[in-house]
Amino acid sequence: MHIEIFRLNEINHWELEEYNSVEEMLYIKIINEEIALGDIYNGVQLESI
């Protein structure tokens, strides 16, 4: 699993965030919450390469 997220920072530059594991936490700034990637992908069969 590999997820890339681009976020616009306070000086209007895009920053890359990368996630590689279902155990990692994804921060959702607009609601000030974190969620485990495993919860997002719960029930989805992920293939390993």
C-alpha positions as CSV (number, residue, x, y, z in Angstrom):
1,M,0.0,0.0,0.0
2,H,1.3,3.5,-0.9
3,I,-0.8,6.6,-0.5
4,E,0.3,10.1,-1.5
5,I,-1.5,13.2,-0.3
6,F,-0.6,16.8,-1.3
7,R,-1.5,19.5,1.2
8,L,-1.3,23.3,0.6
9,N,0.8,24.8,3.4
10,E,0.6,28.2,5.0
11,I,2.9,29.8,2.4
12,N,0.8,28.4,-0.5
13,H,3.3,25.6,-1.4
14,W,2.2,22.0,-1.9
15,E,3.7,19.5,0.4
16,L,3.7,15.7,-0.1
17,E,2.7,13.3,2.6
18,E,3.3,9.6,2.1
19,Y,1.8,6.6,3.8
20,N,2.9,3.0,3.5
21,S,1.0,1.1,6.1
22,V,-2.6,0.5,7.2
23,E,-1.4,1.2,10.8
24,E,-0.5,4.8,10.0
25,M,-2.9,7.6,11.0
26,L,-4.2,10.1,8.4
27,Y,-4.8,13.6,9.8
28,I,-7.9,15.4,8.4
29,K,-7.2,19.0,9.1
30,I,-10.7,20.5,8.3
31,I,-12.3,18.4,11.1
32,N,-9.1,18.2,13.2
33,E,-9.3,14.4,13.5
34,E,-7.1,11.4,12.8
35,I,-8.2,8.1,11.3
36,A,-6.2,4.9,10.8
37,L,-5.8,4.0,7.2
38,G,-6.8,0.5,8.2
39,D,-10.2,1.9,9.2
40,I,-10.6,3.6,5.8
41,Y,-9.6,0.4,3.9
42,N,-11.5,-2.0,6.2
43,G,-13.0,-4.8,4.1
44,V,-10.9,-3.9,1.0
45,Q,-8.6,-6.7,-0.3
46,L,-5.2,-5.1,-0.8
47,E,-2.9,-6.9,-3.2
48,S,0.8,-7.0,-2.4
49,I,3.2,-6.3,-5.3
